[in-house]
Amino acid sequence: MSAEGPTPVILKLGGSAITIKNRPLTLDKRAINRLAGEIKQADMDSLVIVHGGGSFGHWVAEKYDITDGYKEESQILGFSKTHQAMTLLNKQVVDSLISRSIPAVAISPASMIATKSGRINIMEERPLRNLLELGFTPVLYGDAVSDTQTGFNILSGDQLVVQLAIRLDAERILIGADVDGLYDADPKTSQSARLISHITLPQLMKLQEEIAKPSTMDVTGGMFGKVLELLPVLDLGVQVIIANAREPGTIYKALKGETVGTLIEKGEQTETLY
């Protein structure tokens, strides 16, 4: 614990890890309960959980075109439905954690964050600090939030994780995805894709030049774009681990500091990728 309070681990559970993404508003209750069990078993001193929207928030937000801000009156109800969908998913996650005697507390990002053109502009994190100091496990999520420029917008869980890590002085970030980590090609379409077990910030920037040009599709299967959101915390020296939340036991191992998935850290250019 630091002089200003605990230094938490931030655990991001991707929407694809806790919902059935091709079925609107469909939970993967078995996965949620398994992950809650792994979190309980890991017995973390200080943990903040953020989960994605999967087939809940994303589906509703797309239906009402919430992502690009207010355009017409019909979107007002769509905003409400998007937020409601996320609170329903969040309740399932929190219920599963509490049933295992984890003191989880649901925190609505819409009540503490406002964006400006889609980027976090206002955030009140002091209640989170207080909860962590008392031993609670805050559970947040990607959400529909107010926006000072566009009226409202969608706050991604990936952006939220970064700001939480910076403002709460996080020790490390663990990204629970539906793949084993960061690959040099899309593992879902390429049999030759290789898992990158360790990559440093300089190597990441070099890889960005090669595969993340604006006109180029993300050949890593979408994961690289998520990693780029994490650059500010990597530059501060926060470690990031990407691991497969679909693989039983992996999140437990990652929380306990065992070697799994892909480790990303500030490091030097000369270190090995594989």
C-alpha positions in Angstrom: 0.0 0.0 0.0 1.3 3.4 -1.0 1.2 6.5 1.3 -2.0 7.6 -0.5 -3.7 4.2 -0.3 -3.6 0.8 -2.1 -2.1 0.4 -5.5 -4.7 -1.8 -7.2 -4.5 -4.3 -10.1 -7.0 -3.3 -12.9 -8.7 -6.3 -14.4 -10.5 -5.8 -17.7 -12.9 -8.6 -18.7 -13.7 -8.2 -22.4 -17.3 -8.4 -23.5 -16.4 -11.4 -25.6 -15.3 -13.3 -22.4 -18.6 -12.9 -20.5 -21.3 -12.7 -23.2 -22.3 -14.6 -26.4 -21.3 -11.9 -28.8 -23.4 -13.1 -31.8 -26.6 -13.3 -29.7 -28.0 -10.0 -28.6 -28.4 -9.5 -24.8 -27.1 -13.0 -24.1 -24.9 -13.8 -21.1 -22.3 -16.5 -20.8 -23.2 -17.3 -17.2 -20.9 -20.2 -17.0 -17.9 -18.0 -17.9 -19.0 -15.3 -15.5 -19.3 -17.7 -12.6 -15.9 -19.4 -13.5 -14.1 -16.0 -13.7 -15.7 -15.0 -10.3 -14.3 -18.2 -8.8 -10.9 -17.5 -10.2 -10.9 -14.0 -8.8 -12.0 -15.3 -5.4 -9.2 -17.9 -5.5 -6.6 -15.3 -6.3 -7.5 -13.4 -3.1 -6.2 -10.0 -4.3 -5.5 -7.3 -1.8 -6.7 -4.5 -4.1 -8.6 -5.0 -7.3 -10.7 -2.9 -9.7 -12.7 -4.7 -12.3 -13.9 -3.2 -15.6 -16.0 -5.3 -18.1 -16.9 -4.7 -21.7 -20.3 -4.6 -23.3 -20.2 -7.7 -25.6 -23.7 -8.5 -26.8 -25.3 -6.1 -24.4 -24.1 -2.5 -24.7 -22.6 -2.8 -28.2 -25.8 -4.2 -29.8 -28.1 -1.5 -28.3 -25.6 1.3 -29.0 -25.3 0.3 -32.7 -29.1 0.0 -33.0 -29.6 3.6 -31.9 -26.3 5.0 -33.4 -25.2 6.3 -30.0 -21.5 6.2 -30.7 -21.2 9.5 -32.6 -23.2 11.6 -30.3 -26.7 13.3 -30.4 -28.3 13.8 -33.8 -32.0 13.3 -33.3 -34.6 12.9 -30.5 -35.0 9.1 -31.0 -31.5 8.6 -29.7 -32.5 9.9 -26.2 -34.3 6.6 -25.5 -31.5 4.7 -27.2 -29.0 6.2 -24.7 -31.2 5.1 -21.8 -31.6 1.6 -23.2 -27.8 1.3 -23.8 -27.0 2.3 -20.2 -29.8 0.0 -19.0 -28.3 -2.9 -20.9 -24.9 -2.3 -19.3 -26.4 -2.1 -15.8 -28.1 -5.5 -16.4 -24.8 -7.1 -17.5 -23.0 -5.4 -14.6 -25.5 -6.8 -12.1 -24.8 -10.3 -13.3 -21.1 -9.9 -12.8 -21.5 -8.2 -9.4 -24.0 -10.9 -8.2 -21.6 -13.6 -9.2 -18.8 -12.0 -7.3 -20.9 -11.3 -4.2 -22.1 -14.9 -4.1 -18.5 -15.8 -3.6 -18.1 -13.4 -0.7 -16.2 -10.8 -2.8 -17.2 -7.3 -1.6 -18.0 -6.1 -5.2 -19.7 -2.7 -5.6 -21.2 -1.6 -8.9 -20.0 1.8 -10.1 -21.8 3.5 -13.0 -19.3 5.4 -15.1 -22.1 7.7 -16.3 -22.4 9.1 -12.8 -18.7 10.0 -12.4 -17.4 10.7 -16.0 -18.1 13.1 -18.8 -16.3 12.9 -22.1 -15.4 15.6 -24.7 -15.7 14.4 -28.3 -15.5 10.8 -26.9 -12.4 11.3 -24.7 -12.6 11.4 -20.9 -12.7 15.1 -19.9 -14.2 15.0 -16.3 -13.7 12.1 -13.9 -14.3 12.0 -10.1 -12.2 9.1 -8.8 -12.1 9.9 -5.0 -15.1 7.7 -4.1 -13.2 4.8 -5.8 -10.1 5.5 -3.7 -12.2 5.5 -0.6 -13.8 2.1 -1.5 -10.4 0.6 -2.2 -9.0 1.8 1.1 -11.9 0.0 2.8 -11.3 -3.2 1.0 -14.1 -3.1 -1.6 -13.8 -4.3 -5.2 -15.3 -1.7 -7.5 -16.8 -3.0 -10.7 -17.2 -0.6 -13.6 -17.9 -1.0 -17.3 -18.0 0.6 -20.7 -21.0 2.9 -20.7 -23.1 5.5 -22.4 -22.0 8.8 -20.8 -22.7 12.6 -21.2 -20.4 14.5 -23.6 -19.7 18.2 -23.3 -19.2 18.4 -27.1 -21.6 15.9 -28.7 -24.3 15.6 -26.0 -23.5 12.0 -25.2 -21.1 9.3 -26.4 -19.9 5.8 -25.7 -17.0 5.4 -23.2 -15.1 2.3 -24.0 -13.9 0.0 -21.2 -10.4 0.2 -22.8 -10.2 4.0 -22.3 -11.7 3.7 -18.8 -9.0 1.2 -17.8 -6.2 3.6 -18.8 -7.7 6.5 -16.8 -8.3 4.3 -13.7 -4.7 3.0 -13.9 -3.3 6.5 -14.0 -5.6 8.1 -11.4 -5.5 5.2 -8.9 -1.7 4.6 -9.4 -2.3 1.0 -10.5 0.4 -1.6 -10.1 -0.5 -3.5 -13.4 -3.3 -4.0 -15.8 -4.7 -7.4 -16.8 -6.7 -7.6 -20.0 -8.9 -10.7 -20.2 -9.6 -11.3 -23.9 -10.9 -14.2 -26.0 -7.4 -14.9 -27.4 -4.2 -16.0 -25.7 -2.5 -12.6 -26.1 -1.1 -10.3 -28.8 -0.1 -12.1 -32.0 1.9 -11.0 -35.0 -1.2 -11.9 -37.2 -4.8 -12.6 -36.7 -4.9 -16.0 -34.8 -8.5 -16.5 -35.8 -7.7 -16.5 -39.6 -4.0 -17.3 -39.8 -2.5 -20.7 -38.8 1.0 -19.2 -38.9 0.1 -16.5 -36.3 2.7 -16.5 -33.5 1.9 -15.4 -29.9 4.1 -12.5 -28.7 5.0 -13.5 -25.2 6.9 -10.3 -24.3 7.0 -6.9 -26.0 8.4 -3.6 -24.9 7.1 -0.1 -25.6 9.8 0.7 -28.2 9.0 -2.6 -30.0 5.3 -1.8 -29.8 5.9 1.6 -31.5 7.9 -0.1 -34.2 5.1 -2.7 -34.7 2.6 0.1 -34.9 4.5 1.6 -37.9 4.3 -1.7 -39.7 0.7 -2.8 -39.1 -1.4 0.0 -37.6 -1.4 2.6 -40.4 -4.8 4.3 -40.8 -5.4 2.6 -44.2 -4.4 -0.9 -42.9 -6.7 -3.4 -41.3 -5.5 -4.5 -37.9 -3.9 -7.8 -38.8 -3.7 -8.9 -35.2 -7.4 -9.4 -35.1 -8.4 -6.2 -33.4 -6.2 -6.6 -30.3 -3.5 -4.2 -31.4 -5.9 -1.3 -31.5 -6.8 -2.0 -27.9 -3.2 -2.1 -27.0 -2.6 1.3 -28.5 -5.1 2.8 -26.1 -2.7 1.6 -23.3 0.3 3.6 -24.4 0.0 6.3 -21.8 0.2 3.8 -18.9 3.0 1.8 -20.5 5.0 5.0 -20.7 4.5 5.5 -17.0 5.9 2.0 -16.3 2.7 0.1 -15.6 2.9 -3.5 -16.8 0.1 -4.8 -19.0 -0.7 -8.5 -19.4 -3.1 -9.8 -22.1 -4.4 -13.3 -21.3 -7.2 -15.6 -22.5 -10.2 -15.2 -20.1 -11.9 -18.0 -22.1 -9.3 -20.5 -20.9 -10.1 -21.9 -17.4 -7.5 -21.0 -14.8 -5.7 -18.3 -16.9 -7.1 -15.3 -15.2 -6.3 -16.8 -11.8 -2.6 -17.4 -12.9 -2.3 -13.9 -14.3 -3.7 -12.3 -11.1 -1.2 -14.3 -9.1 1.7 -13.0 -11.3 2.3 -16.3 -13.2 3.6 -16.1 -16.8 0.7 -16.3 -19.2 -0.3 -14.6 -22.5 1.6 -11.5 -23.5 3.5 -9.2 -21.1 3.9 -5.6 -22.3 6.2 -3.2 -20.4 8.3 -0.1 -20.9 11.5 -2.0 -21.4 14.1 -1.7 -24.2 14.1 -2.2 -27.9 16.6 -5.1 -27.8 14.4 -7.7 -25.8 12.9 -10.7 -27.6 9.3 -10.9 -28.8 8.7 -14.6 -28.6 
